[in-house]
Amino acid sequence: MSIIDEFVKSHPRSKQLHERALAHFAARGVTHVGRIWEPFGPYMTHAQGSRIWDADGCEYIEYRNGHGALILGHGHPDVVKAIQDQVTKGTLCSASHELEIEWADLIKGMVPTAERIEFFACGQEANMMGIRVARAFTGRTKLLKFEENFHGWADELTSPSVPGVVSKETRVIPMHDLRALEDELSTEQYAVVLTEGGGAHMSGQVPWDPDFIRAAGRLAGKHGTIWLLDEVVTGFRDGPAGWGGLMGLKPDLTTFGKSVAGGMPAGVLTGRADVMGMLAPRTPPGSWIPHSGTWNAMPVVCAAGIAACKLLRSGSVQRQVNSTGAYMRQTANKALRECGYNWRLYGRSIIHLYFGPVDFEVDDAGNPPTRDARKMLAGGEEKQRLGLYLLQHGIHTHQGRMFILSIAHTKDDINRTVDALVKALGEAMADGSIGELPAQTP
Ligand SMILES: Cc1ncc(COP(=O)(O)O)c(C=O)c1O
């Protein structure tokens, strides 16, 4: 029986739900493009800690973790209590309240570049406002971005080639192309340059070269362009001051999301007081940016954010999750090497799966086993298929591409996952659904 037939057979309730969903949701029945699975994904009912359960009663070790938002794991008691307490006092008061100040205090305490703070309903909204304040501040309109860097689905944030996108003012250049960066910035027409924290795709499937990112910041400053560092994934995950803090970066603007609100929907724009000052009412009317938004700083979200930030501010959560990541990489890569498989795990607390020629072994910092970005991004279909085998072994990944870790994951979880990974790869290769690659780059 093929893996697809096996999955369908063992997930009758998810199949029923998928068939119902097809009548509602145009994107093959799902509500987020990253939730498309072939033939369909498991329909989840509940989650706790490092576990998630589906409608067919299957239990999984959970490595999607709210698209990266749940560094604290599912249902962390402090966050749950904060939400419960606040729900009974009022979810939305559409007026100023103390919790928004307390949350902002905590964020400022962690992020040295956060001179001012603005709250949003999600990460991409924070990026959209970052672009607007940069334009208003510089009096320029053009926007520079890097290939593969993800910032959201709005016109200026997503790929200009997506149907329906209008992005006349956006230019996208390859990552690490210093010449292209200099050529563009030296025109002195760019309001803003956007970079994703850590590198492209969820904390660095294609990591940034630290020298390049520093040069990008310097060049932006030299040419009067605002540098926006998008830490929606890496913020409060890589460390209390985010990836930028670890690297000692000083972007003009930084955006946060995901972990900052403990799994509740939020986005945060932080940065220089003069740039953020474009949001301040002044005369004449029309010379400043009015920011509305029904869900901005919703009390129940602030309460969750406060609880999360209190847990995240010392850095011990991030150290623990990074050390779980190191254990996972080392254990898995040893097992994969011993089996002679051309797969490797790399990354810090979001572990990326690599399928390709191993140019050198993954190092202690979790850098990928090649410097070639195309190789890091290759094997999407194989990874998806492996993801299905992993589901059958009780492992819920981000489409076979990523293991997103949380503080709830134990060594035992990781050992079970590594066993499952080796078994799943063996099965996929044995039935021919995944082929082998040459062991080394020729
Ligand atoms: C780096 C990055 N920026 C921005 C966003 C958009 O955040 P949100 O989905 O909260 O709008 C995402 C979402 O995954 C992201 O990964």
PDBQT file of the ligand as one rigid body, heavy atoms in Angstrom, charges set to zero:
ROOT
HETATM    1  C1  LIG A 501       9.715  36.644   8.653  1.00  0.00    +0.000 C 
HETATM    2  C2  LIG A 501       8.229  36.873   8.647  1.00  0.00    +0.000 A 
HETATM    3  N1  LIG A 501       7.757  38.117   8.575  1.00  0.00    +0.000 NA
HETATM    4  C3  LIG A 501       6.447  38.387   8.583  1.00  0.00    +0.000 A 
HETATM    5  C4  LIG A 501       5.529  37.377   8.668  1.00  0.00    +0.000 A 
HETATM    6  C5  LIG A 501       4.075  37.702   8.669  1.00  0.00    +0.000 C 
HETATM    7  O1  LIG A 501       3.590  37.563   9.966  1.00  0.00    +0.000 OA
HETATM    8  P1  LIG A 501       2.022  37.372  10.223  1.00  0.00    +0.000 P 
HETATM    9  O2  LIG A 501       1.684  36.042   9.646  1.00  0.00    +0.000 OA
HETATM   10  O3  LIG A 501       1.883  37.446  11.706  1.00  0.00    +0.000 OA
HETATM   11  O4  LIG A 501       1.353  38.489   9.516  1.00  0.00    +0.000 OA
HETATM   12  C6  LIG A 501       5.962  36.043   8.756  1.00  0.00    +0.000 A 
HETATM   13  C7  LIG A 501       5.010  34.934   8.851  1.00  0.00    +0.000 C 
HETATM   14  O5  LIG A 501       5.353  33.774   8.881  1.00  0.00    +0.000 OA
HETATM   15  C8  LIG A 501       7.350  35.782   8.724  1.00  0.00    +0.000 A 
HETATM   16  O6  LIG A 501       7.824  34.524   8.751  1.00  0.00    +0.000 OA
ENDROOT
TORSDOF 0
